[in-house]
């Protein structure tokens, strides 16, 4: 039962509460406890702020945004290089007779922030090898032109922050030993970095460093590769089990008792990269150089010549 009385209560103060979470406990079937959790140790944990009007009968009423409530937050450096966060609130209280009284209050927070102890870097998708966008290494043997990686921070007590970038953690910094490499932070829930290389970059190994507030760091090495040379090889055609290990130097006539046609060859473009590795080009563009006009290369890079080519040298350019 509720009794309505004519005596009005008055607002006497404004209270501010800041908390990181709510802990609900049950002592028994009839008792439930609610406790505000104030763990301001990690920079990525949101702080919730609630403002209450305190009445002269000791009751409280939460004041919400949109009811002439103005809440502000400022941050400054305090003694011992610690951070001081000040939450301020201002509220215009309207009485029954129409008068307005402004109440103000502030709450100071000194968060004891934990510093990460370890930085881990995880590469995405492939080895740390990239090529300039227009270099044949990217167009002919599919060397990637960019590299993605993500960063994880590990704190005391085993707490882990994943997908950390400079977008969500300003203290995280990246640096490259090669000025032709660009490291860009990508926004979103799955935060990560992309490394791209400029067209004029020279081949070689570069180091990428990720550091946190110049306290801890982690590095990885990546390689910029470019094509140094190409060579065109002729393999037997039609292919068979060992044809990939054989190289033709001449195409012989085929026929029993009389020549009917000339042996065919499967052409293969071998790409020699700056790091010493070799790879077979994908879908190379090959053409026959003059003066041998009877030779043809089909869409599968099979070389075909007729009997008029006997004794001639066929020059192939890739």
N, C-alpha and C positions, 0 to 999 in steps of 0.2 A: 504494500500500500504506500502511496506517495502523497505527502501533504504539500500543498502549494501555499507559501507564506508571502506576505507583502514586503518583507525586509529584503532589500537588494544587497547583493554582495558586490564588493569593489575589487578591481584589479590592483594589486599592490606591487607586483614585480613581474619581470619576464625572465624565464629560465631557459637555458640552452643545454641540450644534451647531445653529445657526439658519441657514436658507437660504430663498431665494425660488424656487429651481429647481435643476435638475440639467442640466449640460452634458456630453453623451457624445461623445467624439471617437475617431476611429480613425487611429492613426499608420501602421499596416500591417495585414496580415492576421492577425498574431498579437498585436497590442497594442491594447488599448482603454483609453482614459483617461476617468475620471469626475471631474468637477469640480463642487463646490457653488457655485451662483451666489448671491451676496449683494448684491442690488440692492434696498435698502430706501429707495426714492425716492418711491414713490407709496402713498397710504394705502389704496387698494383692492386691492393685491396681497397675498395671504395669505403669512404667514411660517410655514414648517414647522420644527418643533423635533424633534430626535432626541436621545435620551439613551443613552450607552454606558457600560458598566462596563469599566474598564481593569485588566487583570490584570498581575501582576508579571513575566510573560514577554513583556510588550508587546502581547499580543493584546487585542482588544476584542470585546465582545458587546453588541448592542443590547438595551436594556431597554424592554419594552413596558408600556403601561398594563394594569392588572389584576394586576401582579406586585409589589404593594406599592410602586409608584412614584407619587410625588406631584409634579406639575409646576404651578407657579404663575407668573403674569405680573403685574407691577406697572408702572405708568407714572407718571413725575413730570417736572416741568420742571427742566431743567439750566441751566447758565450760558448766557448769550447767548440765552435764551428758546428753547433747543432742548429736544427731548424725550429723556428717558432711559427706556429700556425695560429692565427687569430680569427675566430668566427664571431661576427657581430650581427646583432639582430635589432631591428627597429619596427615597432608596431603601433599603429594608431588605434586606440581603444575608444569606441563611441558609447557614451552613456545614454540612459533613457531620455534625459532631457535634451539631448542633442549635442552636448559638449564633447570635445575630442581631447584625449590625453595621450601623449606619446611616451611609450616606454622603450628603454634601450638597455642592452646588456651585451657583454662580450665573454667569450670563452677562449682561454689560451691552451693550446695543446703543444706538448714537447714530445713528438714521436721519437722513440728509440729505434731507429731504422737499422735493420740487419743488412750487412753488406754481403753480396754474393762471394763465394769462395772459389768457384770453378766456372769457367766458360767452356762449353762444348759446341763444336761446329759440326754440322751434319750436311754433307753434300747430297744433292738430289739427282738421282737418275743416271749419272754416268761418271766416268773418271774426270779428273780436273784437267781437261784438255779442251782448248777452244781455238778457233781460227777466225781471222778477220772475215767479215761478211762476203766480200767479193773474191776472196782467195779461192783457187781451185780446190783447196783442202776441204772447204765447206760445200762447194757445189758438186764436186766429183766423188768424194768419199764420205760425205755426210759428217764431217767433223762439226760439232755444234759451234754456233757463234756466240753463245752465252752460257753461263753457268749459274745455277741456283744453289743457295745454301741457307740453312736456318741456324739459329743460335738458341742455346738453352743455358740458363743461369741456375746454378745450384747454390742454395743457401745453407746456413747451419740447421741442424735438426732434419736434414734431408729434404727440405722444401725445394721444389723445382718450378721454374718459370720457363715455359716453352714458347717458341715463335716470337722471341723478343727482337725488336728492331729499334732503331733510333726514333721511329714514329711513336712507339709506346713507351720508350725508355730513353730520355734525352742524354743520359750518362753513357750510353753505349755508342762507341765510335768505331769507324773502320778506316783502314789505311792500306794503300797499295804501294809496293816498291816500284811499280811501272806506271808512269804517268799516262800511258795509253790505255789503261784499264779504268773503267768506271764501275763503282760499286753503288748500287741504288737500292734503298729500302722500299719494300712494297707494303702497302697498307692492307688491313683486313684482319679477320680473326686468325687466319693462317699466315701470319707475318713471316716474310722471308726476304732475302737479298738476291739481286741479280747482278752478275758481273758480265760486262760487255767489253769488247775490245775495238779500238779504233782501226780504221783501214790501214793507216800508216805504221802500225805497230810492227816491230821486228820480232823475229822468232826468239824464243828463250823462256827461261823459268822466271816466274814472278811470285812474290810472297804477298798474301792477304792477311792482315792482322785485324782482329777484333778485340777491343779493350773496353773495360768498364771503369770510368772515372779515373783512368791512369793507375788503377790499383792492381787489376789482374788482366791478363790478356791470353789469347790463343791465336795460333797462326796455322795456315796451311799453304802449301805450294801448288801452283798450277802452271801449266805449260801452254805457251802460245806456239802453235805449229803452222807452218806454211809449206807450200809445195816447192821443192827444189828442182825436180826434173820429172819428165814423163818418158816412158818407154813403151813401144808397141810390140807385143809378142804375138806370134802366130802359133795356134795350137791345132792339132789334128781335128778334122770334122768329117763325118759325124763324131761326136765325142764318145769315149769309152772310159773304162775304169781308170786308166793311167794317163789319159790324154792331158790332164791338167799339169802333169809334171814333164811333159814333152814340149819341145819348141821346134817348129819347122823352119828350116832355112831355105827350102826349095819346094815348089809344088810340082809333082810328077804327073805325067800323062797316065791315064787309066785305059786299059784295053787289052784283050787277048787276041793277038795276031794283027791288031790294028788299033790305033789310038782313037778313042771315041770322045774323051773329055779330059779335063784337067782336075786334079785333086783340089778339094776346097779346104779352106782354113778358117778357124774361128779366131777372130782378132780380139786381143785383150790389152787394155791400157793399164800399165802398172804405174802407180803414183809413188814417187819417192819423197818422203816428208823430211822436214828439217830435224826431227828428233831421231832420225835413223830408221824409222819404221817404213814399211811399204804396204800398199793396199791396192786392190783392184778397183778401178774407177767404175762407178755405176752409170749406166746409159751414156757412154762417151760418144762424142761426135767425131766420126772419122770420115776422111775423104781420100780419094786416090789422086795423087799428083800426076800431072802430065810428064812424059809424053805417052804413057801407056793408057790409051782410052778404052781398051776392051775390058779392063778390070772393073768390077762393080762390088759394092758393099751393100748387103741388104739390111733390113731393120734390126736383125739379130746380130749384126756385125760379123756376118759370114762373108769372106772374100771369095769371089767367083771370077775366073778368067776363062777365055776360050782358047782354042788351039793356036790362034794367031799370036798369042802372047809367049809362046815357047821361045826361050832365049832372051827374053826381055826382063828387066828389073822393074818390079812394081814398088813404087814409093807410096807409103801411107803416112798421112799426117793426122795427128789427133789434137 
